[in-house]
Amino acid sequence: MSSTPTSGAAVSSSPADVASTLPDWPWDPLSREAPRTLGYEAAAWAERWLIQPNGPRAGRRFRLTRGQLVWWLWWYAVDDDGRWLFNHGVRRLAKGSGKSPFAAVQALTEFCGPVRPLEAVETVPGRVAGAPVDLPWVQIAATAATQTKNTMRMVRAFAPKTSAVVEEFGLDPGKETYYKLPEGTLEVITSSASAAEGAESSFVVADETEHWTPSMRGPELAATLADNLAKSGARMLETCNAWVPGQESVAESSWEGWLAQEEGRTRGDARILYDAVVAPADTNMADPDSLKPALEHVYGDCPWVDVDAIAQRIWSPNSRPDDSKRKYLNWPVAAQDSWVAPEEWNRLADPTVTVADGERVVLFFDGSKSRDATALVGCTLESGHVFTLGVWEPDPNDPNDTVDASDVDRVVAQTFDRYDVVAFFADVKEWESFALTEWPQRHRDGLKVWAAPQGRPPQPVAWDMRGHAYEFAKATEALHEEIAEGAFTHDGDSRVARHVANARRRPYRDARAIGKESPDSPRKIDAAVCVIGARMVRRIALGSSKVKQKTGRAAFH
């Protein structure tokens, strides 16, 4: 991962904000955009040999929904050298979306079907022939037996003792283990990481990873399973509901990994295929005209779901709103001490807003060299729109990865060249030479408002947060109210959104500041600090007699 931002400008839209993360498949068989895939062959195997055990299609041949087929086409897509395009998969869907039945189908297909690429099918563009795994070892894993219950139950339902698939492929069904001659195994594992270590798995279903928390040794088990799979290039599929942020679950970690991938912060070629269908951020659960369309979107690929019944469940006096958001809208529910819920922040996103060259803006900078992130955020003076100029995030696992100070300096210089910067406040710690010397020398003459005009000596740029803790706590409270009121817009930058979601409320005298969940947490909040600072600096500038107000525009909002 690079410690520099993906670009000097803001990311135009956040991958965290999309209503559906799975890209559609280029269906045109002659399209050059369509990857080669053995997904069609794997799907044909499942639909030939598996019988739907329940629901409206009970007793008939299993059929993939459109969304499930799209997933399989991407999951089994390969590059020109026959290597998988995706090394890890996550299906995070709302409760009732059929995650367990589909995981069972995929486990059986990986156990018996043509799931290893052989060669291109010359007569069908884009299609690849496949072969079964020679010694398949499929594992359905969880940290507790109750988490694998639904998936293994569906494995038994799709492949009962008298079924054609059992007879054709020589399966020996059991309650928690299926055997296949000569040495194939499909099994449930809920043991410790040490007991799972060394298994030559060919495919793993990691079930309900929102419950794979450190207290359940979930991350340790996930790491062991991933190590086992890496030896043979095999892969893992996670199934999960939305998680409770801050519990450090495997589901949350995988989401953060996918965000890092989409933001260009990852190294190597390994990629995550992520399937999440999420209700719009502005969904109002109390309003039928808002909730029903949101549920129709979330369950759009699930014809067996009665969205009216789901709505009634949400409106039941016995239902907790946070549970409903997590289970049915597929929103990670904010921790109790969260500063701002992700959906609250996302509602203010408007990436269509353009900050014009020469526009009057204020800036706030919070920097670190290695331990924390570094960020530079701007706010337009007239409209109050918040925009991101740079977020630099060193790799927390690499002590030698540090912020490129020259790149930060470059972005600052470009910002002053492009905009009319009225005020620029920069925290001092670890950036003394820039905040106290270099930036003031270059830019002080153009600044209408100084950071510390009463300082000894007065400071044009340096604003040491260690000496302004109470002032900043009050600014944090003010911004929280502005977010609740929808008083401004922001550019939707995904890095900033992540930092805002990471921030936790922390009492400070008679106010509330923000902090990380723990001092050593890898979940950074520095960009959130800059948002608070930029809005604070705007309020200071608007109240300054040195800043001429433009007529016909609202000064405060």
Secondary structure as the mmCIF struct_conf table of DSSP 4:
data_model
#
loop_
_struct_conf.conf_type_id
_struct_conf.id
_struct_conf.beg_label_comp_id
_struct_conf.beg_label_asym_id
_struct_conf.beg_label_seq_id
_struct_conf.end_label_comp_id
_struct_conf.end_label_asym_id
_struct_conf.end_label_seq_id
BEND BEND1 SER A 3 THR A 4
BEND BEND2 THR A 6 THR A 6
BEND BEND3 GLY A 8 ALA A 9
HELX_LH_PP_P HELX_LH_PP_P1 ALA A 10 VAL A 11
BEND BEND4 SER A 12 SER A 13
HELX_RH_3T_P HELX_RH_3T_P1 PRO A 15 ASP A 17
BEND BEND5 ALA A 19 ALA A 19
STRN STRN1 SER A 20 SER A 20
BEND BEND6 LEU A 22 LEU A 22
HELX_LH_PP_P HELX_LH_PP_P2 PRO A 23 TRP A 25
TURN_TY1_P TURN_TY1_P1 PRO A 29 LEU A 30
TURN_TY1_P TURN_TY1_P2 ARG A 32 GLU A 33
BEND BEND7 ALA A 34 ALA A 34
HELX_LH_PP_P HELX_LH_PP_P3 PRO A 35 PRO A 35
STRN STRN2 ARG A 36 THR A 37
BEND BEND8 LEU A 38 LEU A 38
HELX_RH_AL_P HELX_RH_AL_P1 GLY A 39 TRP A 49
STRN STRN3 ILE A 51 ILE A 51
BEND BEND9 ASN A 54 GLY A 55
TURN_TY1_P TURN_TY1_P3 PRO A 56 GLY A 59
BEND BEND10 ARG A 60 ARG A 60
STRN STRN4 ARG A 61 ARG A 61
HELX_RH_AL_P HELX_RH_AL_P2 ARG A 66 TRP A 75
TURN_TY1_P TURN_TY1_P4 TYR A 76 TYR A 76
STRN STRN5 ALA A 77 VAL A 78
TURN_TY1_P TURN_TY1_P5 ASP A 80 ASP A 81
BEND BEND11 GLY A 82 GLY A 82
STRN STRN6 TRP A 84 TRP A 84
BEND BEND12 LEU A 85 LEU A 85
BEND BEND13 ASN A 87 ASN A 87
STRN STRN7 HIS A 88 ARG A 92
TURN_TY1_P TURN_TY1_P6 LYS A 95 GLY A 96
BEND BEND14 SER A 97 SER A 97
HELX_RH_AL_P HELX_RH_AL_P3 LYS A 99 CYS A 112
BEND BEND15 GLY A 113 GLY A 113
STRN STRN8 ARG A 116 ALA A 120
TURN_TY1_P TURN_TY1_P7 GLU A 122 THR A 123
BEND BEND16 VAL A 124 VAL A 124
TURN_TY1_P TURN_TY1_P8 PRO A 125 GLY A 126
STRN STRN9 ARG A 127 ARG A 127
STRN STRN10 VAL A 128 ALA A 131
BEND BEND17 ASP A 134 LEU A 135
STRN STRN11 TRP A 137 ALA A 141
BEND BEND18 THR A 143 ALA A 144
HELX_RH_AL_P HELX_RH_AL_P4 ALA A 145 PHE A 158
BEND BEND19 ALA A 159 ALA A 159
TURN_TY1_P TURN_TY1_P9 LYS A 161 THR A 162
BEND BEND20 SER A 163 SER A 163
HELX_RH_AL_P HELX_RH_AL_P5 ALA A 164 GLU A 168
TURN_TY1_P TURN_TY1_P10 PHE A 169 GLY A 170
STRN STRN12 LEU A 171 PRO A 173
BEND BEND21 LYS A 175 GLU A 176
STRN STRN13 THR A 177 LYS A 180
TURN_TY1_P TURN_TY1_P11 LEU A 181 GLU A 183
STRN STRN14 GLY A 184 ILE A 189
HELX_RH_AL_P HELX_RH_AL_P6 ALA A 193 ALA A 196
TURN_TY1_P TURN_TY1_P12 GLU A 197 GLY A 198
BEND BEND22 SER A 202 SER A 202
STRN STRN15 PHE A 203 ALA A 206
HELX_RH_3T_P HELX_RH_3T_P2 THR A 209 HIS A 211
HELX_RH_3T_P HELX_RH_3T_P3 PRO A 214 MET A 216
TURN_TY1_P TURN_TY1_P13 ARG A 217 ARG A 217
HELX_RH_AL_P HELX_RH_AL_P7 GLY A 218 ALA A 230
TURN_TY1_P TURN_TY1_P14 LYS A 231 GLY A 233
STRN STRN16 ARG A 235 CYS A 240
TURN_TY1_P TURN_TY1_P15 PRO A 245 GLY A 246
BEND BEND23 GLN A 247 GLN A 247
HELX_RH_AL_P HELX_RH_AL_P8 VAL A 250 GLU A 262
TURN_TY1_P TURN_TY1_P16 GLU A 263 GLY A 264
BEND BEND24 GLY A 268 ASP A 269
STRN STRN17 ILE A 272 ALA A 276
STRN STRN18 VAL A 277 VAL A 277
TURN_TY1_P TURN_TY1_P17 ALA A 281 ASP A 282
TURN_TY1_P TURN_TY1_P18 MET A 285 ALA A 286
HELX_RH_AL_P HELX_RH_AL_P9 PRO A 288 VAL A 298
TURN_TY1_P TURN_TY1_P19 TYR A 299 ASP A 301
TURN_TY1_P TURN_TY1_P20 PRO A 303 TRP A 304
HELX_RH_AL_P HELX_RH_AL_P10 VAL A 307 TRP A 315
BEND BEND25 SER A 316 SER A 316
TURN_TY1_P TURN_TY1_P21 PRO A 317 ASN A 318
BEND BEND26 SER A 319 SER A 319
HELX_RH_AL_P HELX_RH_AL_P11 PRO A 321 LYS A 327
TURN_TY1_P TURN_TY1_P22 TYR A 328 TYR A 328
BEND BEND27 LEU A 329 LEU A 329
HELX_LH_PP_P HELX_LH_PP_P4 TRP A 331 ALA A 335
TURN_TY1_P TURN_TY1_P23 GLN A 336 ASP A 337
STRN STRN19 SER A 338 SER A 338
BEND BEND28 TRP A 339 VAL A 340
HELX_RH_AL_P HELX_RH_AL_P12 PRO A 342 ARG A 347
TURN_TY1_P TURN_TY1_P24 LEU A 348 LEU A 348
STRN STRN20 ALA A 349 ALA A 349
TURN_TY1_P TURN_TY1_P25 PRO A 351 THR A 352
TURN_TY1_P TURN_TY1_P26 ASP A 357 GLY A 358
STRN STRN21 ARG A 360 ASP A 366
BEND BEND29 LYS A 369 ASP A 372
STRN STRN22 THR A 374 THR A 380
TURN_TY1_P TURN_TY1_P27 LEU A 381 SER A 383
STRN STRN23 VAL A 386 TRP A 392
TURN_TY1_P TURN_TY1_P28 PRO A 396 ASN A 397
TURN_TY1_P TURN_TY1_P29 PRO A 399 ASN A 400
HELX_RH_AL_P HELX_RH_AL_P13 ALA A 405 ARG A 418
BEND BEND30 TYR A 419 TYR A 419
STRN STRN24 ASP A 420 ALA A 426
TURN_TY1_P TURN_TY1_P30 LYS A 429 GLU A 430
HELX_RH_AL_P HELX_RH_AL_P14 GLU A 432 GLU A 432
HELX_RH_PI_P HELX_RH_PI_P1 SER A 433 GLU A 438
HELX_RH_AL_P HELX_RH_AL_P15 TRP A 439 HIS A 443
HELX_RH_3T_P HELX_RH_3T_P4 ARG A 444 GLY A 446
BEND BEND31 LYS A 448 LYS A 448
STRN STRN25 VAL A 449 VAL A 449
BEND BEND32 ALA A 451 ALA A 451
STRN STRN26 ALA A 452 ALA A 452
TURN_TY1_P TURN_TY1_P31 PRO A 453 GLN A 454
BEND BEND33 GLY A 455 PRO A 457
STRN STRN27 GLN A 459 GLN A 459
BEND BEND34 PRO A 460 VAL A 461
STRN STRN28 ALA A 462 ALA A 462
HELX_RH_3T_P HELX_RH_3T_P5 MET A 465 GLY A 467
HELX_RH_AL_P HELX_RH_AL_P16 ALA A 469 GLU A 485
TURN_TY1_P TURN_TY1_P32 GLY A 486 GLY A 486
STRN STRN29 HIS A 490 HIS A 490
HELX_RH_AL_P HELX_RH_AL_P17 SER A 494 ASN A 502
STRN STRN30 ARG A 504 TYR A 508
TURN_TY1_P TURN_TY1_P33 ARG A 509 ASP A 510
STRN STRN31 ALA A 511 GLY A 515
BEND BEND35 GLU A 517 SER A 518
TURN_TY1_P TURN_TY1_P34 PRO A 519 ASP A 520
BEND BEND36 PRO A 522 PRO A 522
HELX_RH_AL_P HELX_RH_AL_P18 ASP A 526 LEU A 542
TURN_TY1_P TURN_TY1_P35 GLY A 543 GLY A 543
TURN_TY1_P TURN_TY1_P36 SER A 545 LYS A 546
BEND BEND37 VAL A 547 VAL A 547
HELX_LH_PP_P HELX_LH_PP_P5 LYS A 548 LYS A 550
TURN_TY1_P TURN_TY1_P37 THR A 551 GLY A 552
BEND BEND38 ARG A 553 ARG A 553
BEND BEND39 ALA A 555 ALA A 555
#
